[in-house]
Amino acid sequence: MRPLGVEVEEELIQLRARSCDKHKDEQVKLYCCDCNENICPMCSAVKHRNHNSVEIPEVATNFRLRIEEDAQQIMCAVSGVQQQLEDTKQDAVDVVAEAENAKKTIIATGDVIKHSVDKRVSDILMELESVRSSSAKEADSVQETLQLALVSMKSFHAYSRELLDKGRPSDITRAACELHDRATELLNSDVTAVKYLPHYATFTPADVTQVKRLSLIGQLVTTVARPTGM
């Protein structure tokens, strides 16, 4: 899975020189609000003659405020994702612990029923292991998604801060729109919606005195709700 912030780091923003892309001997001094690009006086007189152009330092101030707001929202989202990750890790630990408790109960109950129920004990243990294994894989997947989202968000925030602290006004204006689009994409992705729904397995032993009944060992019940007492 490709981290959400890779595009920002590799392709989205590159701090460039102040020279005009189309007229190498000219310096960019204006920002075309219609085309969202830095331009030089020659560009303004030719291609952007009837466009709304503003001096770069003036529009950079507005873009700076927007980048600051986007970066702040990203940091707020980071805390939510971090909490989701911690909760998922704890749920995964609880699933394993509960599975171990169920295993002990299954084995203890099976010992009372003698050799005739050994196969049933084995079948239930296999079913339990399947539930535990499936839950563990799901937890790993959710944790990976949340970890990647955290990497992307923190990378975006770090880059934004570096741009704001060290970038020239022309660097800020050149990157502002794409940065804002990237911030919007990160915020709209809502990775906290990717939740881990663990399937807890509990074991209810049968009444061992009723050895003639078909359900000699008991039933393994799997739910997505946390068992009471945990």
Helices and strands as residue ranges (DSSP letters): H 6-7, I 8-12, E 30-32, E 37-39, H 41-46, E 53-55, H 56-112, G 115-117, H 118-166, H 169-189, G 191-193, E 200-205, E 218-223
